[in-house]
């Protein structure tokens, strides 16, 4: 019969995890608030090197916390992001339109990804919102195009799509153009990303909004 020795107390697990994260991660370039998010990124993927690729626009955290206080809309590219959010910290229900019944056929007609087509339902919610893109580089590209063409501006875009085709390029485009387009952003440069990192970043922002520090 197995007799396995391992830590079971969730508080001890978290405390010991962040002790190791602080020891293994270079956090010197971050503000205290940015460091909280950077550590959550490391905690989510288990890789201290991810912090070196983290990018924060100058007022990203302030803009995000203010949007949370105003209970602005939260827009997710995929349900994996939506379901990764800490429900007890949310004060508004996030939106994700990817699985709406009309999206697959419309995407086929338009010759584009379903995540791109799902953004056709975002304009009414975009103004002052928080956008969470964790899966599809095409969704981030389309969002930039929409804002450039006159769509309302979100307060903050947490854009951390993952992949080999377009992910690095979409993030680089956001970093290059977000100031001119009029929104703040958080991302992880390069191919690395995904729904868990995106949700974890927003969860860290929710904790900061409530004054919870690790």
N, C-alpha and C positions, 0 to 999 in steps of 0.2 A: 504494500500500500504506500502510495506516495506521501512523503513528508517534506513539503517544500517551504523554505523559509523566505518570506518576502513581506514587504511593507504593505499593510492593509489600511492604515489610517489616512484618509484623503488629505487632511491638513498637513500631516507629516510628509506625504508624497509631494504636495505642492511646495512646501517649504524647502525640502531637500532639492527639488528640481530647480528652483530659482537660485538656490545657493550655487549649484553647479553652473547654471546659465551665466550668472554674474562672473564666476571664475573663468569661464571659457570664452566669453564674448567681449570683444572690444566695443565698449559703449561710450567712449570718450567724445565722439563727435556729436552725440545727441543731447538735446535738452532732457531734463528729467522726465517730461511727459513723452517725448519721442522714445526714450529708453524703455518706458513701460511697454509701448507697442512693439519695439524691436525685440524685447525679451519674449513677448507673447508669440511673435513670429518664430523665434528659435524654439520655444516650447512646443509649438504646433508641429513643426517638421523635424525636430530633433537635430538640427544642423546649425551650430553657432555661426557658420560662414554666411548664412542668409542675411544676417544683420548688416554685413558689409555692402549688400546690394539694395538695402532699404532706402527709399527716397521719400522725403516729406517736403511739400511746398511750404513756404514760410509761415502761412497762417492756417495750415490744414487742420490742426487739432482744435484751434479756437473756432474755426468755421464749423467743424463737425459737432462740437459740443453745443454751440449756439443753435444749430439745426435740431439737435436732439431736444434741447430745452423748448423749442417752438413746436415740437412734435411734427416736424416736416415729414413728408413721404420718404419711405425707404424702398428703393427699386433694386431688384436682384435679377441678374441675367439668367440664373438657373435655380431650380428648387434646392439643389444641394447647398447653395449659399444660404438660402432662406431658412432651411431646416437646421443649419449649423449655428444659428444665432441663439444667444442665451435668452430664453423666453422670459425669465423672471426680471431681466433688466430692460426689456422692451416696454415702451409706452405707446407704441403704435404698431399696427400689423403690417409687415412688409408685403410688397407686391412682387409677383412674378407671373408673367403672362405666357411663358414659354409653352405650357401645356394646354392653353386655350384651344378649343376644338377647331377654330378656323385657321390656326397658324400653319399647320403642315401644308395644306393646299395652297395657301397664299404664298408661302415660301417657295413652293414648286413653281408657281406661276411667275414669281419674280426672279427665279434662278439664283437664290441666295440661301444662306443658312437660316434655320428657324430662329436662332437667337437674334439675328439681324431683324427679321420680320417682326418678332415680338416687340421690338422697340417702337413699332408704329403705334403702340398703345401707351407709350410713355409721355408724350408731350403734355397731357393734362396734369401730370404729377411732377414734372421736372423742376419747376421753379422753386429754388431754395432747398431742394431735396438732397438726400444722401444716396449716391449710386454705388452699388456693390457689383463689380464684374469680376468673377473668379474662374470662369471657364473658357469663354469664347473671345479670342482676339478680334473676331469680326464684329462682335457687339461693341467693343471699345472703339474700333475704327468708325463704326456707324454713329456712335454717340458723338464723336468729335465732328463728323460731317454734319449731323443734325444741328449742333450748337452753332457751327460756322454758318449754317444756312438760316439761322434766326430762331431756332428753338430756345425755350427758356433755359436759363443757366442753373445747374445744380449748385449747392453750396460746396459739396465735397464729392469727389469721385475716388473711391478705393478701387483701383483697377489693377488686379493682379492675375490676369489670365495666364494660362499655362500652355506650353506646347512648343513645337519646332517650326511651325508655319505661322508667322505673323505675331507671335506673342511678344518677342523682344521689340519688334518694329512698332507694334501698337503702343506699348509702354513708352518707347522713345518719342513717339509722336505726341503722346499726352504730355510728357515732360517738356517737350519743346514748345507746345502751343497752349498749355493751360492758362498761362498768364494773359495772353491775347484773347483767349476765349472767355475768360472771366470766372474761373472756378479754381478751387484748391484741390490738391490731389495727394494721395499716398500710393506708392507702388513698390514692387521689388523688381529691379532691373534684370533683364535677361530672360531665359526660357522658364526659369523656376516660377511657380505660382500655384494656383488652384483654388478650389472652393474653400478648402479648410483654412488656407492662409488668409483669404479674403474675409471669411466669417470671423476668424480669430482676431484679425485687425480691428474689425468693427466691435467685437466683443470687448477688446481692450479699451476702445474709445468709450463704450458704454460704462465700463468700470471707472475710467478717468472722470467721466461726467458726474459720477456719484461719489467721487473722492476716494475710490478704492485703489490702493497701490499694492503691488506685490514686492 
